[in-house]
Amino acid sequence: MDVYSQIISLAKRRGIFHPSYEIYGGEAGFYDYGPLGALLRHNVQNLWRNFYVLGEQCLEISTPVIAPYEVLKASGHVDKFLDVVVTCRKCRSAFKAEELSEEQLQALECPSCRGPLEKGRMNLMFETEIGAVNRREAFLRPETAQGIFVNFPLLYQYARRKLPFGVVQVGRGFRNEVSPRQGLYRLREFSMAEAEIFFDPEDKTHPRFGEVAGDQVNVIPAGGEELRSSVGRLMEEGIINNQALAYYLALTQRFLLAAGIDPAKLRFRQHQREEMAHYARDCWDAEIHTALGWIECVGIADRTAYDLTAHMQATGADMTAFRAYGEPVKEKRRRIVPDMAKLGPAFKDRAKDIVEQLERMEPPPEESALQVTLEGERVMLDPEFFEVVEEEVTVTGKNVIPHVIEPSYGIDRIIYSILEHNYVEAEKEGERYVSLRLPPSIAPVTAGVFPLVSKDGLPQVALDLDRHLRERGIMTFYDEAGSIGRRYARMDEIGTPFCVTVDHTTLEDDTVTVRFRDTTEQVRVPRHRLAAWIDENIRPQ
């Protein structure tokens, strides 16, 4: 059995993940996380938060998974979030065009039944509706990012109106995949962790770049060969086009290595121009090598001002940040002056909203109508309702639309890769022996707690210790069934880094035996110090 099949078998048997709705035959593209898998995913997400919320001081928010049509129309997803799909007119099988060979595409012949194929384009978002009577078209979000962008005016205030600042969101995304397959690799509902870092468009430096400049990374530049170099040198040679993008590429590598990814199986590939997302100027994928080949697990994109500009144009909302000058300057400025004498009678209680929008707008180059948004509808405003005046003003700075660097992480693919990279199979006493050598910080269970034997008062001492560790926030698994070797094996198979045994010596000197998973080395630790000892030993190195 190959390693992929071994992982899938282990994951189902031990409650890590398995196909959803199996008693009804299953549904492609959907997977459930079992008790251990839910803990593992939680720990991976929290490790990610350690990097971005604690380390980078990003703000974390949570927004709905349902997005109104207007939001995703403005973002470009309605028109551009498409895939080329090839459908068999005979058996109705569907394929992504990239999955078929050139010969099959040329022949337009179904690889399953040899029926005729037809090509088309399909939007990958799941459609839904909001409301029971006056239903509004909506979608399940394809990314968490739009929930961040539409909140930019508030987030800018929360960040004390200073650039750069970052906002993160961990949650679910949805993609109506043409042909989902291969476990957690291609899902229709998936876990994401995304960071949107807002920068002054003329200053994409990072204050902590010096900390990562020496990090060595494997990269494949667009149109080039794979090479290994430091992040600093890649910046100097123009292979990575700005410091912020380079910094988050290095930070991504640090996170993935801390999560247990094999550094020899990690590389960063730059997108070719034709594969770039509609919102990106530049993008690098963190690709991880597994039994499925090289799989994209993280995208680090320079989204420029695309999204904020799109939402500003669609709604009139102010998506700018203020850039202060070194000294005040005088300049001539044109501005729009609303004519309330005409706006009031014509628009009544909606006039105030129009005035607020006009005051935020740039004056038109010549006398022409302006577009405003009233109650979600676009309205053209004739020049009779406003005047454009020119005046000399003293200004202390200017408003700019920030650019965005986005590291976007596919948590499910990362979890599968972690499992495969840390899966170790050996033979022990003539039997197959499996161990998951997960980093202690992400292991679903931190410590197995055992009484050496089920008598002499040892179980009660072990149960009390187990309860104490849980009260200290340490996930444990209590087990007194079978030999101590079998109990070790069960814990090794799910990646538990430490096994704690209460034995007869415990009753004498109040110490316990702690066994290390990877080395099987054993040490004795005072029982009252055990929780602190575990905390010290699970921190990422």
N, C-alpha and C positions, 0 to 999 in steps of 0.2 A: 504494500500500500504506500503511495507517495505521501510526501509531507502534507500536502494540501488536504488529502483525504483523512490523514491522521488528525489534523487540526479540527476538521469538520466533525469527525466522530467524537473526539474528546470534548469539543464544545457542547455537543448535544448531550452526551452522557453525563457531564459534570455541571450542567446548568449554566453555561456561558452564553451561548446563543443557539437558536434553531429556527427553521422556517415558521412563519406565522400561519395560523388557521389550518394546521395540519389535519385535524379531524374532518375538515371539509375539503381535503385534497390540496390545501396550500394555495398561496397566491404569490406568483413570481414578483420579486422585488421588495418583499416585506419580510423582515426578520424580527423575532422577539429576543430580548436579552433576558436570560434566566437570572436566578438569585446571585450567582457569582459574576455573571456578565454585567448586571446592573451596577454592582459594586466596582468592577473594573472600570467601566465607562465613567462612573462618578469620579473615581480616583484620577483617571487620565484628564478629565475635564478640570479637576481641581489643580492638578499639576500645571495645566495650561494657564489657569488663573494665577498661579504663583508667579509665572513668567510675566503675564500681561497686566493683571490688576495690581499685584503687589510690586513686582519688579519694575514695570513700566509706568505704574500709577495711572493706568487707564480707568475710565469710568465704565461701570457695567450697567447695562439696562436690559429690559425684557419687553418685547413688543409682540403684537398678535401674529399668528401664523396665516391669517386671512388678510389679504390686501385688496382694497377696492381696485376696480379696473383702471381708474384714472391714474393711480400711483404707478402701476406697471406699464401703462401706456406711455407716461412721461419718461420713465426710466429706460424705455426702449425694448423691454422684454416682450411686450405684445407683438411687436413687429420683427424682432431679431433673435428671440430665444427659440431658435428653430433647429431641426435636424433633418437631413435628407433621409427619407424612409423609402424602402423598396418593399412592395407588398405583392404577394402571390394572389392572382385572381382566382386560382383554383382551390388552394387549401387555406388561404387567408393568413398564411404565415407572414410575419413582418420582420424585416432586417434593417439595421443601420447600413447605409451604403458602404461604409468603411469596412464592414465585416465580410463583404463578398469579394471574391477574387475579381481581377480585371476581366478574366474570361467569362465569369458568370454575369458580370454587369453587361459586357458586350453582347452576350447571348440572350440576356434578359430571360434567363431560365432559372426556375426555383431549385435550389440545391436539395430541397426536401422531396418534392414530387415532380419536378421538371415541368411544372406548369408555367404559364406566362407571367412575367413580372412587370410591374409598373412603378415608376418613380414619382415621388411627390415630396412636399415639405410639410412638416408637422410641428406645431407649437408644443413645447414640452411641459407647459404649465397645466396643472389640474384646475379646471374651471369649477366654480361654485356660484352661489347666489347669497346675497345678504337681504334679510327681511322675509316676512311671511306673505305680504300682499304686494306692496310696492317693491318688488325685487330688484336689487342692483347687482349687476355683473361683477364678479370678483374672482380671485385666484388664490390657491394655496401658494405661499411665497416660495420662489425658487432659491432665495438667499435671505439671510437675516439683514443684510446691509441696508436695504431700503428703509427698514424701520428706524435705522440710525440716521440716515440722510434726512428724512422728513422731519426729524426732531432737532436738526442742527441749530436753529435759533435758540432753543432752550438749552441745549447742551453747551453751546458757546457761552451762555451766561453761567452755567454751572462750573465751567472751566475758568471762570474769572476773566473772560474775554481776552485770553492770551493764546497765541499759537507758539509751538505746536501743542496739540493735546490729542489723546486717543480715547476712543469709545469702543467697547467690546460687547458682543452678545453671543451667548451659547444657547443653541436651541435646534429645532427641527427645520429642515428644508425639504422641498418636494419637487420631484422631477419625473414626469410621466415617460420613463425610459421606453424606448422602442423594444428592446430585448434585454431585460434585466437578467443577470446570471451571476454565477460564481460567488455564492455566499454574500459576504458583506461588501464585495467589490462594486457591484452596480445595483443600487437600491432605488426604489421609487420614493421612499421616505427615509431620510438619513439625518444623522446628527452633525451639526456644524459648530465651529468656534471661529468667529470672525472678528477681526480688529480693523477699525477704520481710523487711521492716523491723519489728522488734519494739519497741513503745513502751509506756510506762506508760499505762494507759487514761485517766488524769486529766491527762496531760501530752503532748499531741501537738504540741509545739513542735519546731523543728529548730534546732540551734545555728548553722547556716550559712544560715539563711533570708535574712538581710540581704544575702548575696551575690547572690541571685536576685530579690529583691523588685522590682527595677526592670525585670526582663525583660518585654518586651511579647509578649503571646500573643493569638491569635485563638480565641475560645471561643463555644460555643453552650450556654447554660445550659438545663436541662430546662424546656421550655415557653416558652423565650424566643427572642429574635432574636440573630443573630451579632453580636458586638462585639469590639473590640480594646482591651485594657487591660493595665496592669501586673499582675503576679502579686500584688504587695503590695496594690493597690487592690481586686482581686477578693477577697482575704482580708478586707479592711476592710469591704467591702459584703456579706459573707456569701455570696457566690456560690460560693466554695470554702469548705467548712465547717471545715477545720482546716489548720494551718500545714504539717504533715508532708505532707499530700496536695498542697498547693500547691507545696511544695519539689520533690517528685518529678515533678510536671507540668512545672515549669521545667527540671529536669534532663533530662527526656525530650526537650524541645525542643532543648536544647543538644546532646545526643547525636545527634539526627536531623539537625540542621544540620551538625554535624561530619562526619556520614556522607555528606553530599551532597544532602540533601533541600532542595528549593526552599522557602524560608520562605513565599512567597506561596501555596503549595499545601499548607499544613499548618494544621490547626485541631484544637481539642479540644472534643469534644461530650460533654455530661453525659447519662448514661443516664436515660431515663424510669423511673419506679418499676416499671412492668410488664415492662420488659426487663432489670431488674437480675438478676444471677446470685443463686442461692439463698444464697450466703455473703456478699454485699456489702451494706453500708449506703449507700455512695455509690461511683460509678465514673465516670471520665472516659476516653473513648477518644481517642487520637491518631489522627486520620484524615488520610490523604494523598490528594490528588487525582491520579488517573492517567487513562489512556484508558479504564479500566474504571469511572470515576466515583470517588466518595469511598470509600476502603477503610480499614477499621479495621486498624491495625498495632500499636498498643500499648493495653493496658488498664491504667489506674491506679486500683486499687480500695482502698477502706477495708473490709477483711474483718473488722474488729473482733476479738472473741475467738472467733469462730465455730468455727474449725478446732481450736484448742487445746482449747476446751471440749468439742467433740465427741469428740476422741480421749481426753481425760481421763475422760469419762463412760463410754466404751466399754472402757477398759483399766484404769482406776484409777491410771494413771501420773501423776506430779506434773508438771503443765504450768504451774506458777506461777513468778513471779519475786518477789524480796523487795524491798519498798519500806521503807526505813529512815525512822523518825520523827526529827524534830529532837532530841527528848529522850525518854527512856524514860517510859512511862505504866503505871499499874496498871489492870487490868481483870479482870472476871470472865469465865471462859472454861469452856465445856463441852468435854469430850473423851471419846473412847472408850477404855476400858481393856479389852483382851482378857482373857478368862478362860482362861489356859493349862491349868488343871487339867481343863477340859472340851475345849478345842480339840485338845490333844495326843492323847488317846485317840481322838477322833472323826476327826481328819484326818491324824494321824501326821506323815510327813515334809512334808506340805503346810501344816502349821500355821504354820510360820515365814512363808511367803508371805502367808497370811491376816493375820497380825499386822501385817506391814509395810503391807498395804493398809488395814487398819482405822486404823492410826495416822495415815494421810494423809487419812482421810475426815472430813467434817463430821458431827457427831452428828445423828441423826434428831430431829425436833421432839418426838416422843413415842415410847414403847416400840414399836418395830416392827422388822421384819427388814431386813437390809442386803444389798445385792448385791455379791459379790466375783467375781473372775475367776480360775479355776483351769485352767491348761493350755489356755487359749483358750475355756473354757466358763464361762457365767455361773451362779453358785450363790447361792441365797438363804440367808443366815445368820440363824438365829433369835436373838432377844434373850438367850437363856440363855447364849450364848457370849461375851457382852461386857456391860460396864456403862458407863453414861454418868455421869460425875461432874462437878461444878462446883467450880472452885477460883479463887482470886485469884492472878494472875501478873503479873510485871513484863515488859512487852513493849517491844522496841526498834523494832518495825516490823510490817508485815503482808504476807502473800503475796497477790499479785494475778495474775490471768491477763492477760498482755499482749495489746494490740491489735496488729493487723498492717496496715501499708500495703504494697500489692503493686503494683509496676510490672511488667507482663508483656509481653514483646516477641515479636512474631511475626517471626522473622528472615527467613523466605522472602519474605514480603510486603514487608518493608523492602528486601530486595535487589532485587526487581523494581522497586520505586518509585525506588530509586537509579539503576538502569540507565535508566529512562525519563526521569528528570529531568536526567540528564547526557548524554543522547543528542543529538548535534549532527550534522545532515546538511547538507552544502553541495555546491557544484559547484566542481571544481578541474580546470582545463584540459579542460573539456567532459565530465568524468566525475563521477559521484556520489562524494562523499568523506565518510566517516563517522568521527566521533571521539567517544570516551567520555571526558568531562571529569571523571573520578572524582577525589575527593580523593586526593592521593598516599599518605596513610596506609592506604587500603584497596585501592588498585590491586593486582590479582593479580600483575602484574610491575612492579617498581619502575623497572628500567632496561633498555633494549635496548642491547646492546654490539655495535658493528660495526667491522670494518676498512673504510676507505674503498674500497680495492681489494684483490683477492685475490692480491697479489704484494708484492714488495719487503720481505718480512718483517713486514708489517702484521698478517696473520692471527694469527701467533704472539704478537705483543704484545697483540692484542685478546683472545685466548684466555686468556693469563696474567692480564690485567686482570679478565676475566669470572670466573675461578676465585677471584681475590683478593676480589672483591666478595661472592661467595657464601660464602666463608669468614668474611666479616664479617657474615653474616646478611642480606644484601641479595638479594632474588629478581631474577634477571636472565634475559634471553633473548638468546642469541648468534645472529647472523644475518649471513651474508655473501653471500646469494643475491639477485641482481637489483640494480637501481639503488638508490642511497641514498634516493631519493624513495619508491620502492616499500617499502623497509624501514621508513621513517618511517610510511607509511600503515598498514602491518600493525600497528605498535605503537600508533598513534593509535586504531585500531579497537578495541583491547582495553583502552584506558585507561592505557597505560604513560606515566607523567608525564615521564620523562627518556630521551633517547637519547644514548648516548655513542659518539663516533666517534674511532677511532684513525687519524690521517692522517700524512702525511710530516713535518709540523711536530712531531708527537709524538716522532719519532726525533731531532729537533734539540734541543727544549727540554723534553721529558718532560711536555708538557701535552696534554690531550685536549679535544675540542669537546663541550660538553653542550648539547643542544637541548631547550627547554621545549615540551611538547605544546600548550598552549593558545595561546601567543603566537608560537610558532616562533622566538622569540629564541634566539640562540646565544651562549654564553660559553665561555671557555677556563679550565680548572681544572687545577692541577698533579696529575699522576697519583697521587702519593703522598697527596694530600689528598682524593681523589675520594670514598672511602667516608665520611669524616667530613662532607664537603660534602653528600652525599646524605642522610645521617642528619639533618642540620640542616634540610634542605629538605622532608622528608616529615612532619615533626611537624605535628599539627593546629594551625591558627592560632587 
